[in-house]
Amino acid sequence: MPFNVKRPQEGRIYLESLFDGFYYIGCKGINRHKDGALLPPYVSFLVLRNDGFIAKPYHRPANNRTQPPGSLLLLNIHNYHHVMKLPQQSKTSTGDAWWISLGKDYDTKPSREKMIADFDNVLDKMSFLTADAG
């Protein structure tokens, strides 16, 4: 399993904090839910691994396209949302299938430019830390 922390209230969501408010989040799919009011309402996700899932607002129909690594998403987690297996993948076992992303919380809805700048900044720091460790 690629995570050290499991959120007990969710059961199927795994988190691992990074720095600067960023964290890894992963799951093997999760049903319709809203996140608590104590959390900021907006979360931006940079997809790192996707084995046939789609993260989306619950009311939005699945478009049958995967969100490949590098996809940037924004969800209002105070509204119903889920991570579901795509219809063409639903008959296959989830086994070791994961949806994993780098997440960042926001109190107000960020612009796309703000999300890109934030993720560029943290990825630069991660590259520096990795290069420095070697």
Backbone as JSON, one array per atom type, in Angstrom:
{
  "sequence": "MPFNVKRPQEGRIYLESLFDGFYYIGCKGINRHKDGALLPPYVSFLVLRNDGFIAKPYHRPANNRTQPPGSLLLLNIHNYHHVMKLPQQSKTSTGDAWWISLGKDYDTKPSREKMIADFDNVLDKMSFLTADAG",
  "N": [[0.84, -1.17, 0.0], [0.58, 2.25, -0.84], [0.49, 4.26, 1.14], [0.76, 5.81, 4.41], [-1.17, 6.62, 6.23], [-4.54, 6.12, 7.13], [-7.74, 7.35, 6.74], [-9.91, 6.99, 9.27], [-12.69, 7.55, 9.44], [-13.58, 7.45, 6.86], [-12.66, 5.07, 5.78], [-11.86, 4.02, 3.22], [-10.17, 5.86, 2.2], [-6.98, 7.18, 1.85], [-4.39, 9.09, 3.28], [-1.51, 11.19, 3.15], [0.48, 13.53, 4.53], [2.36, 16.23, 3.12], [4.0, 18.99, 2.57], [3.68, 22.56, 2.91], [0.89, 22.64, 2.87], [0.13, 20.7, 1.07], [-0.79, 17.35, 0.16], [-0.71, 13.79, -0.24], [-3.3, 11.87, -1.62], [-5.31, 9.03, -1.82], [-7.33, 6.37, -3.16], [-9.39, 3.44, -3.59], [-11.61, 3.81, -5.0], [-14.59, 5.43, -4.0], [-17.76, 5.84, -2.53], [-20.6, 8.06, -3.03], [-20.35, 11.04, -1.21], [-20.09, 13.75, 1.18], [-17.65, 16.01, 2.36], [-16.67, 17.05, 5.66], [-17.77, 20.13, 7.29], [-15.71, 21.36, 8.62], [-13.5, 21.24, 7.07], [-11.74, 22.98, 4.43], [-13.66, 24.19, 1.62], [-12.89, 23.76, -1.09], [-10.93, 21.62, -3.1], [-8.07, 21.01, -4.9], [-6.8, 18.72, -7.21], [-4.01, 17.0, -8.44], [-3.66, 14.54, -10.6], [-1.88, 11.59, -10.09], [-1.73, 8.84, -10.38], [-3.9, 6.64, -12.03], [-6.0, 4.07, -12.24], [-8.26, 3.48, -13.88], [-10.41, 5.0, -12.83], [-12.71, 7.74, -12.06], [-12.82, 10.9, -10.68], [-15.31, 12.98, -9.49], [-17.99, 15.49, -9.34], [-21.0, 14.32, -7.85], [-23.46, 14.68, -9.23], [-22.72, 15.12, -11.85], [-22.59, 13.58, -15.01], [-20.69, 10.62, -15.87], [-18.08, 10.86, -18.2], [-16.84, 8.9, -19.5], [-14.13, 9.07, -19.93], [-10.85, 8.63, -18.86], [-8.98, 10.17, -16.2], [-6.03, 11.0, -16.83], [-2.64, 10.67, -15.48], [-1.35, 13.8, -14.52], [-3.61, 15.26, -15.0], [-5.54, 18.02, -13.88], [-7.74, 18.76, -11.35], [-10.66, 20.24, -9.84], [-12.62, 20.19, -7.01], [-15.6, 20.89, -5.19], [-15.74, 19.97, -2.09], [-17.69, 20.08, -0.19], [-19.99, 19.57, -1.4], [-21.83, 16.79, -2.78], [-19.77, 14.18, -3.95], [-17.73, 11.75, -5.67], [-15.45, 8.96, -6.19], [-15.35, 6.99, -8.79], [-15.37, 3.82, -10.46], [-14.81, 3.7, -13.9], [-17.44, 3.16, -16.29], [-16.74, 1.28, -18.39], [-14.75, -0.07, -17.12], [-15.89, -1.24, -14.94], [-16.55, -3.94, -14.64], [-14.25, -5.22, -14.11], [-11.96, -6.35, -11.61], [-11.06, -4.34, -8.77], [-8.77, -4.89, -7.38], [-5.44, -4.23, -7.21], [-5.86, -1.67, -8.04], [-5.72, 1.85, -8.15], [-6.63, 5.27, -7.42], [-4.77, 7.99, -7.28], [-3.62, 11.06, -6.07], [-2.1, 14.34, -5.84], [-2.98, 16.61, -3.46], [-4.51, 19.8, -2.63], [-5.88, 22.07, -0.39], [-8.33, 24.73, -0.49], [-9.71, 27.77, 0.69], [-11.29, 29.54, -0.72], [-12.65, 29.54, -4.04], [-10.18, 28.73, -6.28], [-8.48, 30.25, -9.08], [-7.74, 28.75, -12.27], [-5.17, 29.41, -13.04], [-3.99, 30.05, -10.57], [-4.06, 27.52, -9.3], [-2.37, 26.06, -11.01], [0.03, 27.5, -10.69], [0.49, 27.05, -7.93], [0.83, 24.23, -7.86], [2.99, 23.95, -9.63], [4.94, 25.23, -8.11], [5.15, 23.56, -5.79], [5.92, 21.17, -6.98], [8.38, 21.91, -8.04], [9.77, 22.29, -5.61], [9.69, 19.66, -4.66], [11.24, 18.37, -6.58], [13.67, 19.61, -6.1], [14.16, 18.72, -3.48], [14.37, 15.97, -3.94], [16.56, 15.85, -5.69], [18.48, 16.91, -4.05], [18.7, 14.97, -2.1], [20.04, 12.9, -3.29]],
  "CA": [[0.0, 0.0, 0.0], [1.46, 3.41, -0.97], [0.21, 5.31, 2.12], [0.99, 5.52, 5.82], [-2.3, 7.03, 7.05], [-5.86, 5.81, 6.62], [-8.76, 8.13, 7.44], [-10.84, 5.99, 9.8], [-14.09, 7.85, 9.2], [-13.9, 7.15, 5.46], [-12.39, 3.67, 5.57], [-11.2, 3.68, 1.97], [-9.36, 7.0, 1.76], [-5.66, 7.2, 2.46], [-3.77, 10.41, 3.21], [-0.16, 11.37, 3.65], [0.83, 14.95, 4.44], [3.63, 16.58, 2.53], [4.39, 20.27, 3.13], [3.01, 23.72, 2.3], [-0.54, 22.36, 2.71], [-0.1, 19.65, 0.08], [-0.84, 15.99, 0.68], [-1.1, 12.72, -1.16], [-4.58, 11.25, -1.29], [-5.56, 7.91, -2.72], [-8.42, 5.47, -2.8], [-9.73, 2.39, -4.55], [-13.0, 4.15, -5.26], [-15.38, 5.77, -2.8], [-19.13, 6.19, -2.87], [-21.08, 9.44, -2.86], [-20.2, 11.59, 0.13], [-19.67, 15.14, 1.36], [-16.67, 16.13, 3.43], [-17.14, 17.87, 6.77], [-17.71, 21.59, 7.22], [-14.46, 21.85, 9.22], [-12.49, 21.26, 6.01], [-11.98, 23.98, 3.39], [-14.59, 23.62, 0.65], [-12.34, 23.43, -2.41], [-9.69, 20.85, -3.16], [-7.52, 20.8, -6.23], [-6.08, 17.46, -7.29], [-3.17, 16.69, -9.58], [-3.7, 13.08, -10.67], [-0.56, 10.96, -10.22], [-1.97, 7.47, -10.83], [-5.31, 6.36, -12.2], [-6.2, 2.75, -12.81], [-9.62, 3.31, -14.4], [-11.4, 5.71, -12.02], [-12.95, 9.14, -12.34], [-13.26, 11.7, -9.52], [-16.21, 13.98, -10.07], [-19.2, 15.77, -8.58], [-21.94, 13.21, -7.99], [-24.51, 14.98, -10.2], [-22.18, 15.2, -13.21], [-22.47, 12.24, -15.6], [-19.35, 10.17, -16.26], [-17.87, 11.1, -19.62], [-16.13, 7.71, -20.0], [-12.72, 9.35, -20.17], [-10.06, 8.59, -17.63], [-8.23, 11.37, -15.85], [-4.67, 10.46, -16.81], [-1.67, 11.42, -14.68], [-1.15, 15.16, -15.03], [-4.89, 15.97, -15.01], [-5.75, 18.92, -12.75], [-9.17, 18.79, -11.05], [-11.1, 21.04, -8.7], [-13.91, 19.75, -6.48], [-16.15, 21.46, -3.97], [-15.94, 18.75, -1.32], [-18.87, 20.22, 0.65], [-21.07, 19.02, -2.22], [-21.64, 15.35, -3.02], [-18.79, 13.79, -4.97], [-17.27, 10.36, -5.51], [-14.43, 8.44, -7.1], [-16.0, 5.78, -9.27], [-14.76, 3.06, -11.56], [-15.46, 4.05, -15.16], [-18.34, 2.08, -16.71], [-16.07, 0.24, -19.16], [-13.84, -0.75, -16.21], [-16.61, -1.68, -13.75], [-16.63, -5.39, -14.52], [-12.95, -5.75, -13.71], [-11.67, -6.23, -10.18], [-10.22, -3.19, -8.42], [-7.49, -5.47, -6.99], [-4.44, -3.25, -6.83], [-6.16, -0.45, -8.77], [-5.74, 3.04, -7.3], [-6.71, 6.65, -7.88], [-3.86, 8.69, -6.38], [-3.34, 12.43, -6.51], [-1.53, 15.32, -4.94], [-4.11, 17.5, -3.18], [-4.31, 21.09, -1.94], [-7.15, 22.68, 0.02], [-8.5, 26.17, -0.68], [-10.89, 28.34, 1.36], [-12.11, 30.14, -1.78], [-12.43, 28.87, -5.33], [-9.0, 29.29, -6.94], [-8.46, 30.27, -10.54], [-6.9, 27.71, -12.85], [-3.8, 29.92, -13.0], [-3.52, 29.91, -9.19], [-3.79, 26.1, -9.06], [-1.17, 25.68, -11.77], [1.19, 28.12, -10.02], [0.72, 26.34, -6.66], [1.37, 22.9, -8.13], [4.34, 24.15, -10.18], [5.83, 25.58, -6.99], [5.42, 22.4, -4.94], [6.67, 20.18, -7.77], [9.77, 22.4, -8.05], [10.35, 21.98, -4.3], [9.87, 18.21, -4.58], [12.39, 18.05, -7.44], [14.85, 20.08, -5.38], [14.4, 17.81, -2.35], [14.81, 14.68, -4.49], [17.92, 16.03, -6.23], [19.36, 17.18, -2.92], [18.87, 13.74, -1.32], [20.88, 11.97, -4.02]],
  "C": [[0.89, 1.25, 0.0], [1.27, 4.49, 0.09], [0.46, 4.85, 3.54], [-0.23, 5.78, 6.69], [-3.61, 6.68, 6.36], [-6.87, 6.63, 7.42], [-9.83, 7.18, 7.96], [-12.3, 6.28, 9.51], [-14.51, 7.52, 7.77], [-13.64, 5.68, 5.13], [-11.6, 3.35, 4.32], [-10.35, 4.81, 1.42], [-8.06, 7.0, 2.55], [-5.03, 8.57, 2.24], [-2.34, 10.34, 3.71], [0.23, 12.82, 3.43], [2.2, 15.13, 3.83], [4.14, 17.85, 3.22], [3.65, 21.36, 2.38], [1.52, 23.46, 2.05], [-0.87, 21.31, 1.67], [-0.09, 18.29, 0.76], [-1.12, 15.03, -0.46], [-2.44, 12.19, -0.69], [-4.83, 10.14, -2.3], [-6.73, 7.08, -2.24], [-8.58, 4.43, -3.9], [-11.2, 2.56, -4.94], [-13.69, 4.47, -3.95], [-16.74, 6.28, -3.25], [-19.43, 7.66, -2.59], [-20.95, 9.87, -1.41], [-19.92, 13.08, 0.05], [-18.62, 15.12, 2.46], [-17.15, 17.17, 4.44], [-16.91, 19.35, 6.61], [-16.44, 22.15, 7.85], [-13.33, 21.91, 8.21], [-12.77, 22.41, 5.05], [-12.83, 23.37, 2.27], [-13.99, 23.17, -0.68], [-11.04, 22.64, -2.27], [-9.31, 20.7, -4.63], [-6.68, 19.53, -6.18], [-5.25, 17.41, -8.56], [-3.06, 15.16, -9.6], [-2.29, 12.54, -10.93], [-0.67, 9.53, -10.75], [-3.48, 7.27, -10.93], [-5.47, 5.05, -12.94], [-7.66, 2.51, -13.19], [-10.72, 3.97, -13.6], [-11.64, 7.11, -12.56], [-13.45, 9.79, -11.05], [-14.11, 12.82, -10.08], [-17.33, 14.33, -9.1], [-20.22, 14.66, -8.85], [-22.98, 13.44, -9.09], [-24.02, 15.0, -11.65], [-22.05, 13.8, -13.81], [-21.02, 11.9, -15.95], [-19.21, 10.36, -17.76], [-17.06, 9.97, -20.27], [-14.69, 7.97, -20.4], [-11.99, 9.27, -18.84], [-9.43, 9.96, -17.4], [-6.78, 10.9, -15.73], [-3.76, 11.25, -15.88], [-1.37, 12.76, -15.35], [-2.45, 15.95, -15.12], [-5.02, 16.8, -13.75], [-7.25, 19.08, -12.55], [-9.44, 19.74, -9.9], [-12.47, 20.53, -8.29], [-14.3, 20.61, -5.29], [-16.54, 20.26, -3.11], [-17.07, 18.87, -0.3], [-20.13, 19.8, -0.11], [-20.79, 17.53, -2.44], [-20.68, 15.11, -4.17], [-18.4, 12.35, -4.71], [-16.11, 10.08, -6.45], [-14.96, 7.08, -7.52], [-15.2, 5.11, -10.37], [-15.51, 3.46, -12.83], [-16.32, 2.87, -15.64], [-17.65, 0.95, -17.47], [-15.09, -0.56, -18.31], [-14.58, -1.47, -15.09], [-16.69, -3.19, -13.58], [-15.3, -6.02, -14.11], [-12.74, -5.52, -12.22], [-10.82, -4.99, -9.92], [-8.86, -3.68, -7.93], [-6.51, -4.45, -6.48], [-4.64, -1.93, -7.59], [-6.31, 0.72, -7.8], [-6.06, 4.29, -8.1], [-5.9, 7.42, -6.85], [-3.58, 10.09, -6.94], [-2.59, 13.2, -5.43], [-2.63, 16.34, -4.73], [-3.69, 18.76, -2.47], [-5.68, 21.67, -1.65], [-7.14, 24.19, -0.22], [-9.78, 26.62, 0.03], [-11.84, 29.0, 0.37], [-11.75, 29.45, -3.09], [-11.24, 29.52, -6.05], [-9.18, 29.34, -8.46], [-7.58, 29.11, -11.03], [-5.42, 28.13, -12.78], [-3.2, 29.78, -11.61], [-3.19, 28.45, -8.89], [-2.52, 25.66, -9.76], [0.08, 26.23, -11.1], [1.52, 27.39, -8.72], [1.35, 24.98, -6.9], [2.77, 22.98, -8.75], [5.34, 24.39, -9.06], [6.15, 24.35, -6.15], [6.19, 21.33, -5.7], [8.13, 20.6, -7.91], [10.46, 22.07, -6.73], [10.61, 20.48, -4.17], [11.06, 17.79, -5.42], [13.69, 18.45, -6.75], [15.18, 19.12, -4.24], [14.92, 16.46, -2.83], [16.25, 14.78, -4.99], [18.92, 16.22, -5.09], [19.66, 15.91, -2.11], [19.85, 12.79, -1.99], [22.29, 12.35, -4.0]]
}
